[in-house]
Amino acid sequence: MLKKIIKPYQGLSKEIWFMALTMLINRAGAMVVPFLSLYLTNFLEFSLENVGWIMSCYGFGSVAGVFIGGKLADKIGYYKVMYMSLLGTGLVFFGIQFITDFYSLCIGVFTLTIVADMFRPAVWVALDDYSEEDNRTRSVTLIRLAINLGWSMGPAIGGLLITYMSYQSLFWVDGLTCIIAGIVIIRFLRQKSQVTTKHKQASLPKLSPYKDGRYLIFWFAMFLIAFTFMQYFSTIPLYYSQRLGMDEDGIGLMLAMNGLLIFLLEMPIVHALEKGKLESLKIVIGGCFLLVLSFLVLNIGAYIGLAIIGIIFMTFGEMLGFPFSNSYALDRSKLGNQGSYMAMYSMSFSVAHILGPNIGMQFSAKFGFESTWYLMAGICLVACLILLGLQRKESS
């Protein structure tokens, strides 16, 4: 029994394990983002419309950050980008808690996400450098497990900090864990030799991801999926609060369930699917359909039990969709500069962050939560159809 549990984790490099440790530390302290919409509405007393615009600034900063991070990863190397981003993010978190007016917060949140999201494409390039072809998806999954274990801890601790201390304490803890994660990278990781990296890149045709037709189709489908997924960290916490009457502590535990389930189940599921030799896109389509169900179940009735079923559907959709979509993007990135390809992949989530929370909140304010969930389910279905068409092209 123990061998079966350990087997999926065997064969991964020590660098991958240190990267996982870095992500665990960083995400265990990630308490601001899950509670940002509540902080803005309950503590600073902004309207839903203003909260939507601030969340869009978060997305604009994310787009700029991943674009800059991808370019820098190709130019100066992923290692420097990772630790500079983490250390800088910690310092910005310390300062942003003192900003309370709308326009300054828009600028502050925009700056925060530029610095923070430079990290994302660099991580995926590093992951490809530290992993082998036959264990890449499992390496992606280990990093995601660390992220989600951190997420399962972060919101739960964050809810307790809000209840027993203050919203400001979230910014101090989040900033401190970013700095600690940066120190772990400096202490335990090194970029592989530039000669090796350049040799790999020199042997590849330099196709731009913006001219890769199939990758653009894939990117658009991932944007639609991310657009709906963002609701779970923006509009849905407000639904839990306003419609189901849950407090911050309960909402934190609800979001923690997502991370805990992923920690327990994702690696065995991915290992089993890898052995089954299923195409990555087929698995992503299955995950997308589960995301559809996660929204539809909310409209059966305003009950906490149904909300729990919804987050379970969403979690299994995430476990199927995101590791294998990331693996597909890494494989496709062999056609050109990996930093640019992975920056574009990350950008699908960043652009979704611009539009998803804002449109979700504006739509909810005008038409109600139920109509919003139907809209999100419909968008997910469109993404399923796009990926199905792409998968058939890939198979032909």
N, C-alpha and C positions, 0 to 999 in steps of 0.2 A: 504493500500500500504506500509506504513512504517513498519507494523508488518511483512509483507512478506520479507522485506529487512533485518529486525533485526533477524528473526527466525533462520536462519542458524548459527548465532553467539551465540545463547543462550545455556547455559549449559556447557560452557567451563570454566575450572578452572582459578583462578586468576594467578597461576603460568604460565599457557600457555600464558596469555595476557602479562605478564612481559617478557617471552621469546620472544614473538613477537616484543615487544618494543626493546629488545636487538638486534634482527636481523634487525629491521628497521634502527636503528642507525648505525649498522655496515655496512649494504649494501648501505645505502645512501651515505656512504663515500667510497664505493668500486669503485674506479675510475681507479686504476692502471691496473687491469686485462683486462677490455674491450679495453683499449688503448695500451696494452703492445706490441702487434705486430707492431702498428704504431709508438710507442715510439722507438722501436729498429730499425725500418727501416728509419723513417723520421728524428729522432733526433740523434741517434747514428750511423746511416748509415750502419747498418749490412745488409748482403745479406739475401735473403729469406732462403737459406740453413742454415745459422747461426742462424737465428731467429727460424727456425724449431727445431734446437738442444736445444736452450735455453728454448723453450716451452716444449720440452721433459723433461728437467731437472725439470721444474715445475711439470710435471706429476710424475716423479720418487720421488720427495719430497712429493707429495700428497699421493702416495702409502705408503711410509714409515710413514707419519704423521697419516693417518687413522688407520694403523695397530697398531702403538704405542698408539694412542688415544683410540682404542677399548680395548686394554689390560689394559691400565691405568683406563679406566672407570669401568672395572670389578674389578680391584684391589683396587683403592683408591677412587672410586666414580666419577660420572659424573660432580658433582658440581665443584670440584677442577680443573678438566681437563678443563672445559669451561673457567673459569676466568683466569687461568694461560696461556692458549693458546691465549686468546684475548690480554692480557697485553703484552705477549712476541711478538706477531705479530706486535703490534704497534711500539715497539722499533726497530724491524728488518726493518720495512718500513722506519723509519727515517734514518737508515743507508744505505740502499741499493741504494738510489738515487745518492750516491757519487761514485758508482762503474761504470766504463765505459768500461773496457776491457772485451773481450769475455769470457775467462776462469773464471775470477773472478765473472762475472755475472752469469755464469752457477752455480757456488758454492753458490752465494748469493740467487738466485732464488730457488735453491734446499733447502737451509736452511729455507727460508721464508715459503715455502709450508709445510715443516715438522711441523713447529710450528703452522701455521695457520690451517692445516687440522687435527690436533689432536682434534680440536673442533667438527668436523662433527659427528663422531659416538657418542660422548658424548651427543650431542643435541638430537639425536633420542632416546637414552636410557632415557634421562630426559623427553622427550615428552611422552614416554610410561608410565613413572612413574607418571606424572602429569595429564594423561588423563584416561578416562574410555573406556571400550570396545565399547560402542555404539557411542562414539564421537571421536574415534581415528583418522579416516580419516579426519574429519573436523578440528581436532587439527593440523594435518599435514598441512592441507590446509591453516589454519590461519598463521602458521609459514611461509609457502611459499608465502602467500599474503604479509606479512611483508617484506620478502626477495625481492619479485618482485616490491613492491612499492619503496623499496630502490633502486633497480636496475633501475626503471624508472626515479628516481631522479639523481642517481649517474652518469650515462653516460652523461646525459644532462648537469649537472653542470660541469662534467669533460671536456666536449667539450668546454664549455665557459671558464673554467680556462686555458686550453691550448691556446685558441684563444687570451685571454686578459692578461694572465700572463705567465705561462711556464709549461712544462711537470713536472718539479720538484715539483710544487705546489700540484700535485696529490698525491705524496708520503707523504707529510706533512698531508694533509687532511685525507688520508686513514689511516695513523698511528694513528692520533688523535681520529678518530671515533672508531677504535678498542679498544683504551684505555678507552674511555667513555663507550662503551658497556660492557667491563669487570667490570667497576665500578658499572654499573647498576645491573649486576649479583650479585656482592658482597653485594650490598645494599638491594636488594629486593627479592632474591631467597635463598632458603636453600634446601639441599638434604633431602628427606624424610628419616625417621629413618632407620639406617643400619639394625636394627633387622627385620623390615618389608621386606626390600630388600633381606636380606639373607634368610628369610623364604620363600619368593617367589622362589628364586633360588634353595633352598634345595629340593623343591618339584618337580623339573623338571629333566628329564633325560638329562645328559650332552652330547648331540650329538654335535660333531664338525661341523661347517658349511662346512668345507672342506671334510666331509664324507657324507654330505646330498645330495644325487644324484639329487633330484628335485631342490633343491636350487642352485646347481651348473649349471644346465640347465638354470634356471631363471637368474642367475648371468651372464652367457655368452650372453644371449639375451640382458640384460641391458647394458653390455659392448658395444655391437654392436650399440645399440641406442645412448648411450653416445658418442661413437666414431664419429658418424655423427653429433650429436647435438653440439659437440665442434667446428665444423666448423663455427658456427654462432658467435663465439667469437675469431676466429683466421683467417681463410682463407676468410670468407665472408666479414668482414670489409675491407680487402685488395681488394676484388672484387668491393665493393662499391667505394673505392677510385680510383683504377686503371682503371676499366672498365666503371663505371658510372660517374666518375669525381666528386664524393661527397667529401666535406671537413670534417674535424673532427667534427665540430659543427653539420652538417647534419647527420653524422654517429651516433653521440651520440643520436640525436633525434630519429633516426630509431630504435636503440636498446632500447630506452626508451619506444617506442610503445609497445614492448613485455611486459615489466613490468606493464605498465598502463592497458593493456587489461586483464592481469591476475588479477590485483587488482580489476577491475570492475566485472569480469565475473566468476572467478574460483570458489569462494565459492557457488554462486547459482547453478552452474553446478554440483559441487560435491554433494551438498545437494540433488538435484533432482535425481542424479544417485544413491545415497545411498538409497533413498526412493524406487527406482525402483528395489532394491535388485539384481542388475546385478553382476556377478562375476568380481572380480578385474582384472583378467587376460584378460577377454574379452574387458574391457575398455582400458587396456594398449595396446592391439592389435589395437584397433581403433585409438588410439593416434599415434601409430607407423606408420600406413598407412598415416595419415595426414602429418607426417614428410617426407614420400616418396614424396608426392605431393609438399611439400615446396621446394624440390630440383629440381624436374622436371620443375616447372613453370619458374625457372630462365633461362632455356635453350630455352624458347620460343623466347626470345629476350632480349637485354641489355637495358631495360627501367626501370626507377625508379618505375613506376606503378606496373610492374611485381615483382620487388623486394619487394614492400609493400605487394602484395598478398602472396608472398613466406613467409614473416615473420609472416603474419596472420595465414597461414596454420601451420607454425612451432609452433606458440603460442598456438593454439587450440590443437595441438598434445601434447604439453607439459602439458597443463591443464588436459588432459585426462590421459596421461601416467604416469607422475611422482607422483602425490598424491597416486594413487592406486597401483603403484609398490612399493612405500614406505610402504603402509599399508600391502601389501602382505608380504614384508620382515619382518615387525614387528610381524605379526602373526606367521610367520615361526620361528622367533627367540625364541619363547616360548619353542622350543625343546632343547635349550642350553643356553650358556652365551650370553646375549643380546648384550653386548659390542662387542664381536667377530663377531656375526651375522651382526650387523649394520655396523661394520668396513668393513666387506667383501662387503656389499651392497655399501657403499661409495667408496670402492676400485674399483668397476666397472667403476666409473667416473674418478677415479685417473689414472687407467691403460689407459683408453681412452684418458686422457690428455697427457700421454706419447706418444702415437702413433698417435692420431687424428690430432692435429695441424701439427706435423712434416710430416706425410705422406700426409696430405692435401696440405701443402705448397710445398713439393718436387714434388708431382704429378702435381700440378698446374703449377709449374715452367717448367716441362718437357712436359706436354701434354695439358695444358690450363685449364681454369676454367670450360668450358663446359664439358669436359671429367670427371673432378672431381665431378661435380654435378651428372652425370650419375652413377659414382662409388658409391657415397653416397646413392643414391636412391636404388641401387641394394643391398647394405649392409642392409638398413632398411627393404627391402622385406625379406631378409633371417631371420632377427630378428622376423618379423611377423610370418613366418612359424614355427620357433622354439617355440615361445610362443603359437601358435595354437596347436602344438603337446603336449606341457606341459598342456595346459588347458583341452585337451581331456583326458589326464592321470588323472588330478585332478577330472574330472567329473565322471570317470569310477569307 
